[in-house]
Amino acid sequence: MEVLPFEILLDILSRIDDPTSLYNLLLASPAASRVFDHDGLQLTRALFTKDNTCDQSWETISLMAMIDSCTLPYPNLDAFVAGFIHDTIRQLRLPRIGEPLSTSRPLPHGLPDNAPVSTIRRVLSIHAQISHLTVACLEHYLEIFNALRPENAADPEVRYSTHPKSTQPWRQRFEGVKAPVSNYGSPTWEEEQRVSRALWRIQSFYDLCTAASQSRLGWPAEDVVRLQGMKARDLFVKWDLQYEAEEIQTVTEYLDYTRATKLVIPYDSYDSSSASKPRRLPWLRHPVEQWWPTRRRPDPHPITQLYEIDYATFGLRQIQLLAEWRASPLRTVKFDSYRRLGFALWCHKRVQAIGLAPLNLNLPGGINLSLWHFAWRSILDPREVEEVETRLQKEWEERELKG
């Protein structure tokens, strides 16, 4: 390859349809690297048009390029939150009363026209990192999730009740049977993209903090202090929409696990006491086997034009109901208890396949929420259940004393 003419090498590079393969080739071939120095922006843009990455990740890549070139168009942290964060986080609902409608133009995607080759190479390098980490992260959580063996209520007509003459919901006990379980298989496009998006968000947060501490953003000093006091999950929140924050926290806990178990090569400055030194996602020590064929982006919903990754997972929504519903046996339960099982990532069909959305075929529509709550309670550690029940019992006793 090192003796091939420029035009032939350019043609070879233009036919690569995988960013990680292009990155590896540039590392292996000085000749290919020289061609990339000349036509890197065009090659990478053409390559990215073939990629399946979700819109929010492209928006994050564009953000990182702007940070790198010191062209971020937001004069302070609040303007950044209003102009970028609130537009890049999608929402499947009408705005609340008093909540302004977004009038901003669509966020830029991908690499800007002025992106230098160094920035393009860095994006390709991070893309390769994130591809590997995405596979490893999903394998980690799938191993935990697939080991679950939920119970379903033996009687499909059972109901948790708050009737004054009934036993309190957290004290009610029903006979259970092992749920029928099936393995839903390898991750879906939406599940992959939730992990990949979270990793891009984390890296962009690192970049933003570094640029702020180096005075490259032009933000007021108090905004820099505010940003440095945040974690990635704190930044990617829109109003009461927490689903991206939970994805980011899920992935962050996986990264913490890899560092603790020495599964990754940590970036040199990860433990640096200087906030101005750049941080970067770690590299895996072991190879991962990519899933083939590559999953294709599905069509958006015909009415909302949104994808499943544009709102919270089925599991996250159900756990919120479990925590808030008055007749729930686990009212007040924290999502932390379910995050370690990957519920911020899993699609509806995977959750259903493992027995956590049982149907009562005697009911119109087949849904009895008490059956679902029984199943979701059965997968928790008994100590976590006891903690919730103790809290609810204390709350009930205090309310009884007050009359």
C-alpha positions as CSV (number, residue, x, y, z in Angstrom):
1,M,0.0,0.0,0.0
2,E,2.9,2.3,0.7
3,V,3.9,2.5,-3.0
4,L,0.4,3.0,-4.4
5,P,-0.3,6.3,-6.2
6,F,-2.2,9.1,-4.4
7,E,-5.3,8.7,-6.5
8,I,-5.6,4.9,-5.9
9,L,-5.1,5.4,-2.1
10,L,-7.7,8.1,-2.1
11,D,-10.1,5.8,-3.9
12,I,-9.4,3.0,-1.4
13,L,-10.0,5.3,1.6
14,S,-13.3,6.6,0.1
15,R,-14.7,3.1,-0.1
16,I,-14.3,2.4,3.6
17,D,-17.7,2.5,5.3
18,D,-16.6,2.1,9.0
19,P,-15.0,4.9,11.0
20,T,-13.0,2.4,13.2
21,S,-11.6,0.7,10.1
22,L,-10.5,4.0,8.7
23,Y,-8.9,5.0,12.0
24,N,-7.0,1.7,12.2
25,L,-5.8,2.0,8.6
26,L,-4.5,5.5,9.3
27,L,-2.5,4.1,12.2
28,A,-1.1,1.3,10.1
29,S,-0.3,3.1,6.9
30,P,1.9,6.3,6.7
31,A,0.9,6.6,3.0
32,A,-2.8,6.5,3.8
33,S,-2.2,8.9,6.6
34,R,-0.6,11.4,4.2
35,V,-3.6,11.1,1.9
36,F,-5.9,11.8,4.8
37,D,-3.9,14.9,5.7
38,H,-4.9,16.3,2.3
39,D,-8.6,15.1,2.0
40,G,-9.5,14.1,5.6
41,L,-12.6,16.4,5.9
42,Q,-14.2,15.2,2.7
43,L,-13.4,11.6,3.4
44,T,-14.7,11.7,7.0
45,R,-17.9,13.5,6.0
46,A,-18.6,11.0,3.2
47,L,-17.9,8.2,5.7
48,F,-20.2,9.6,8.3
49,T,-23.1,9.8,5.8
50,K,-23.0,6.0,5.8
51,D,-22.9,5.7,9.5
52,N,-25.9,4.9,11.7
53,T,-25.1,7.2,14.6
54,C,-28.1,9.0,16.1
55,D,-28.7,12.7,15.7
56,Q,-27.7,13.7,19.2
57,S,-24.3,12.1,18.8
58,W,-23.7,14.0,15.6
59,E,-24.7,17.2,17.4
60,T,-22.2,16.4,20.2
61,I,-19.4,15.8,17.7
62,S,-20.1,19.2,16.2
63,L,-20.1,20.7,19.7
64,M,-16.7,19.1,20.4
65,A,-15.3,20.5,17.1
66,M,-16.5,24.0,18.1
67,I,-14.9,23.7,21.5
68,D,-11.7,22.5,19.9
69,S,-11.6,25.5,17.6
70,C,-12.8,28.0,20.3
71,T,-15.8,28.9,18.2
72,L,-18.6,28.0,20.7
73,P,-21.4,30.5,20.1
74,Y,-22.6,30.6,23.7
75,P,-21.4,33.5,25.9
76,N,-22.1,31.8,29.2
77,L,-23.3,28.6,30.8
78,D,-27.0,29.5,30.9
79,A,-26.9,30.4,27.2
80,F,-25.2,27.1,26.4
81,V,-27.9,25.2,28.4
82,A,-30.7,27.1,26.6
83,G,-29.2,27.0,23.2
84,F,-27.6,23.5,23.0
85,I,-28.7,21.3,25.9
86,H,-32.5,22.1,25.6
87,D,-32.4,21.5,21.9
88,T,-30.3,18.4,21.7
89,I,-32.4,16.6,24.3
90,R,-35.6,15.5,22.6
91,Q,-39.0,15.3,24.4
92,L,-42.1,13.3,23.7
93,R,-44.6,15.7,25.1
94,L,-46.1,19.2,24.7
95,P,-44.4,22.0,26.6
96,R,-45.7,22.7,30.1
97,I,-47.7,25.9,30.7
98,G,-45.2,28.8,30.8
99,E,-42.5,26.7,29.2
100,P,-41.2,28.5,26.0
101,L,-41.4,26.8,22.7
102,S,-38.0,26.3,21.1
103,T,-37.5,28.8,18.2
104,S,-33.8,27.9,17.5
105,R,-32.6,26.5,14.3
106,P,-31.6,22.9,14.1
107,L,-28.2,22.2,15.7
108,P,-25.3,21.6,13.4
109,H,-24.3,18.0,12.7
110,G,-20.9,16.5,12.3
111,L,-17.7,18.4,11.4
112,P,-17.7,22.1,10.4
113,D,-16.0,23.4,7.3
114,N,-13.0,24.8,9.3
115,A,-12.3,21.6,11.2
116,P,-8.5,21.0,11.1
117,V,-7.1,17.5,10.4
118,S,-6.0,17.2,14.0
119,T,-9.7,17.6,15.2
120,I,-10.9,15.1,12.5
121,R,-8.3,12.5,13.6
122,R,-9.3,13.0,17.2
123,V,-13.0,12.5,16.4
124,L,-12.1,9.3,14.5
125,S,-10.0,8.1,17.5
126,I,-12.8,8.8,20.0
127,H,-15.3,7.1,17.6
128,A,-13.2,3.9,17.7
129,Q,-13.0,4.1,21.5
130,I,-16.7,4.6,21.8
131,S,-17.5,1.7,19.4
132,H,-15.5,-0.7,21.5
133,L,-16.7,0.7,24.9
134,T,-20.3,0.5,23.6
135,V,-20.0,-3.2,22.9
136,A,-18.3,-3.9,26.2
137,C,-20.7,-1.9,28.2
138,L,-23.8,-3.6,26.7
139,E,-22.2,-7.0,27.2
140,H,-21.6,-6.2,30.9
141,Y,-25.2,-5.1,31.6
142,L,-26.7,-7.9,29.4
143,E,-24.9,-10.5,31.4
144,I,-26.4,-9.1,34.6
145,F,-29.9,-8.6,33.1
146,N,-30.1,-12.0,31.4
147,A,-29.4,-13.7,34.8
148,L,-32.6,-12.3,36.2
149,R,-35.3,-14.7,37.0
150,P,-38.4,-12.7,37.9
151,E,-41.5,-14.1,39.5
152,N,-45.1,-13.6,38.3
153,A,-48.1,-13.7,40.6
154,A,-49.7,-17.1,40.5
155,D,-53.2,-15.6,40.4
156,P,-53.5,-13.1,37.5
157,E,-56.4,-11.4,39.2
158,V,-54.5,-10.2,42.3
159,R,-54.6,-6.4,43.1
160,Y,-52.5,-4.3,45.4
161,S,-55.1,-2.2,47.3
162,T,-55.1,1.0,49.3
163,H,-58.6,0.4,50.7
164,P,-58.8,1.4,54.4
165,K,-59.9,-2.1,55.4
166,S,-57.1,-3.8,53.3
167,T,-53.6,-4.6,54.4
168,Q,-51.2,-1.8,53.2
169,P,-49.7,-2.6,49.8
170,W,-46.2,-3.1,51.0
171,R,-47.4,-5.7,53.5
172,Q,-49.5,-7.6,51.0
173,R,-48.0,-11.0,50.0
174,F,-49.1,-13.1,47.0
175,E,-48.0,-16.5,45.9
176,G,-45.5,-16.3,43.0
177,V,-44.3,-18.6,40.2
178,K,-41.2,-18.3,38.1
179,A,-41.9,-16.2,35.0
180,P,-41.3,-17.7,31.6
181,V,-38.1,-16.2,30.3
182,S,-36.6,-15.9,26.8
183,N,-33.4,-14.3,25.7
184,Y,-34.2,-11.4,23.4
185,G,-30.8,-11.6,21.7
186,S,-28.1,-9.1,20.8
187,P,-28.7,-5.3,21.4
188,T,-31.0,-3.3,19.2
189,W,-30.0,-0.1,17.4
190,E,-31.8,2.0,20.1
191,E,-29.9,0.2,22.9
192,E,-26.6,0.6,21.2
193,Q,-27.3,4.3,20.5
194,R,-28.2,5.0,24.1
195,V,-24.8,3.8,25.3
196,S,-22.9,5.5,22.4
197,R,-24.7,8.8,22.9
198,A,-23.9,8.7,26.6
199,L,-20.2,8.2,25.9
200,W,-20.2,11.1,23.4
201,R,-21.9,13.2,26.0
202,I,-19.4,12.3,28.7
203,Q,-16.4,13.1,26.4
204,S,-18.0,16.4,25.4
205,F,-18.4,17.2,29.1
206,Y,-14.7,16.5,29.6
207,D,-13.8,18.8,26.7
208,L,-16.1,21.6,27.9
209,C,-14.6,21.5,31.4
210,T,-11.1,21.5,30.1
211,A,-11.8,24.4,27.7
212,A,-13.5,26.4,30.5
213,S,-10.6,25.9,32.9
214,Q,-8.2,27.0,30.2
215,S,-10.2,30.2,29.6
216,R,-11.0,29.2,26.0
217,L,-14.7,29.6,26.2
218,G,-14.8,33.3,27.3
219,W,-17.3,32.4,30.1
220,P,-17.6,34.4,33.4
221,A,-15.5,33.0,36.2
222,E,-18.6,32.0,38.2
223,D,-19.8,29.9,35.3
224,V,-16.5,28.1,35.2
225,V,-16.8,27.3,38.9
226,R,-20.4,26.1,38.4
227,L,-19.4,23.8,35.5
228,Q,-16.4,22.4,37.4
229,G,-18.8,21.5,40.3
230,M,-21.0,19.4,37.9
231,K,-20.9,15.9,36.7
232,A,-21.8,14.9,33.1
233,R,-25.2,13.7,34.2
234,D,-26.0,17.1,35.8
235,L,-25.6,18.9,32.6
236,F,-27.7,16.8,30.2
237,V,-31.0,17.5,31.8
238,K,-33.9,19.3,30.2
239,W,-36.7,20.5,32.6
240,D,-37.9,17.4,34.3
241,L,-36.5,15.0,31.5
242,Q,-33.9,12.9,33.2
243,Y,-33.6,10.0,30.8
244,E,-30.3,11.0,29.3
245,A,-28.9,11.7,32.8
246,E,-29.8,8.1,33.8
247,E,-28.2,6.8,30.6
248,I,-25.0,8.8,31.4
249,Q,-25.0,7.6,35.0
250,T,-25.4,4.0,33.9
251,V,-22.5,4.2,31.5
252,T,-20.4,6.2,34.1
253,E,-20.9,3.3,36.6
254,Y,-19.7,0.9,34.0
255,L,-16.6,3.0,33.4
256,D,-16.0,3.1,37.1
257,Y,-16.3,-0.7,37.2
258,T,-13.7,-1.1,34.3
259,R,-11.2,1.2,36.1
260,A,-11.7,-0.6,39.4
261,T,-11.2,-4.0,37.8
262,K,-8.3,-2.8,35.5
263,L,-10.2,-3.6,32.3
264,V,-9.1,-0.4,30.7
265,I,-6.0,1.6,30.2
266,P,-6.7,4.9,32.0
267,Y,-6.0,8.1,30.3
268,D,-2.8,9.6,31.8
269,S,-4.5,12.7,33.2
270,Y,-7.6,10.9,34.6
271,D,-6.3,11.2,38.2
272,S,-4.6,14.5,37.6
273,S,-5.1,17.2,40.2
274,S,-5.1,19.9,37.5
275,A,-8.6,20.5,36.1
276,S,-7.0,22.3,33.1
277,K,-5.4,19.0,31.8
278,P,-7.6,17.2,29.2
279,R,-9.6,14.2,30.2
280,R,-10.5,11.4,27.9
281,L,-12.5,8.1,27.9
282,P,-10.3,5.1,28.7
283,W,-9.1,2.4,26.2
284,L,-10.2,-1.2,26.7
285,R,-7.3,-3.6,27.4
286,H,-9.1,-6.5,25.7
287,P,-10.5,-6.7,22.2
288,V,-14.3,-6.8,21.7
289,E,-16.2,-8.6,19.0
290,Q,-18.4,-6.2,17.0
291,W,-21.9,-7.3,16.2
292,W,-22.5,-8.0,12.6
293,P,-24.3,-7.1,10.5
294,T,-24.4,-3.5,11.5
295,R,-27.8,-2.5,12.8
296,R,-29.6,0.0,10.6
297,R,-31.3,3.1,11.8
298,P,-35.1,2.4,11.9
299,D,-37.7,4.8,10.5
300,P,-38.9,7.5,12.9
301,H,-42.5,7.5,14.2
302,P,-44.7,8.7,11.3
303,I,-46.4,11.4,13.4
304,T,-43.9,12.6,16.0
305,Q,-40.8,12.0,13.7
306,L,-39.0,10.8,16.9
307,Y,-37.1,7.6,17.5
308,E,-37.4,5.4,20.6
309,I,-34.1,6.8,21.9
310,D,-35.7,10.3,21.9
311,Y,-37.6,9.5,25.1
312,A,-37.2,7.4,28.3
313,T,-37.0,3.6,28.0
314,F,-40.0,1.5,28.9
315,G,-38.3,0.4,32.1
316,L,-37.5,3.9,33.3
317,R,-41.1,4.9,32.8
318,Q,-42.4,1.9,34.6
319,I,-40.1,2.3,37.6
320,Q,-41.2,5.9,37.9
321,L,-44.8,4.6,38.1
322,L,-43.8,2.0,40.6
323,A,-42.2,4.7,42.7
324,E,-45.2,7.1,42.5
325,W,-48.4,5.0,42.3
326,R,-50.3,5.1,45.5
327,A,-51.1,1.4,45.5
328,S,-47.5,0.3,44.6
329,P,-45.8,-2.1,47.0
330,L,-42.6,-0.2,46.3
331,R,-43.7,3.4,46.4
332,T,-40.7,5.7,46.9
333,V,-38.2,3.1,45.5
334,K,-35.2,4.7,43.9
335,F,-34.1,4.1,40.3
336,D,-30.6,3.3,41.7
337,S,-31.9,-0.2,42.6
338,Y,-32.7,-0.8,38.9
339,R,-29.9,1.2,37.2
340,R,-27.3,-1.5,38.0
341,L,-29.5,-3.9,35.9
342,G,-29.3,-1.6,32.9
343,F,-32.9,-0.4,32.9
344,A,-32.0,3.0,31.5
345,L,-31.0,1.2,28.3
346,W,-33.3,-1.7,27.5
347,C,-36.1,-1.7,24.9
348,H,-39.7,-2.7,25.7
349,K,-39.4,-6.1,24.0
350,R,-36.3,-7.1,25.9
351,V,-38.0,-6.3,29.3
352,Q,-41.1,-8.2,28.1
353,A,-39.1,-11.2,27.1
354,I,-37.6,-11.7,30.5
355,G,-41.0,-11.7,32.2
356,L,-41.4,-8.2,33.6
357,A,-44.5,-7.2,31.6
358,P,-46.9,-10.1,32.2
359,L,-50.3,-10.0,30.6
360,N,-53.6,-11.0,32.1
361,L,-55.4,-12.4,29.1
362,N,-58.7,-12.3,30.9
363,L,-58.6,-8.5,30.9
364,P,-59.4,-6.2,27.9
365,G,-55.9,-5.1,26.8
366,G,-54.3,-7.7,29.1
367,I,-52.7,-5.3,31.5
368,N,-52.9,-5.5,35.3
369,L,-50.3,-3.1,36.8
370,S,-50.3,-5.1,40.0
371,L,-48.9,-8.1,38.1
372,W,-46.1,-5.8,36.7
373,H,-45.3,-4.4,40.1
374,F,-45.2,-7.9,41.6
375,A,-42.7,-8.9,39.0
376,W,-40.5,-5.8,39.3
377,R,-40.5,-6.3,43.1
378,S,-39.3,-9.9,42.7
379,I,-36.0,-8.9,41.1
380,L,-34.8,-6.6,43.8
381,D,-32.4,-7.5,46.5
382,P,-34.4,-8.4,49.7
383,R,-32.5,-5.7,51.6
384,E,-33.6,-3.1,49.1
385,V,-37.2,-4.2,49.5
386,E,-36.9,-4.2,53.2
387,E,-35.6,-0.6,53.1
388,V,-38.6,0.6,51.1
389,E,-41.1,-1.2,53.3
390,T,-39.5,0.2,56.5
391,R,-39.7,3.7,55.0
392,L,-43.4,3.3,54.0
393,Q,-44.3,1.7,57.3
394,K,-42.7,4.7,59.2
395,E,-44.5,7.1,56.9
396,W,-47.8,5.4,57.5
397,E,-47.4,5.3,61.3
398,E,-46.6,9.0,61.4
399,R,-49.6,9.8,59.4
400,E,-51.8,7.6,61.7
401,L,-50.5,9.5,64.8
402,K,-51.4,12.8,63.2
403,G,-54.9,11.4,62.6
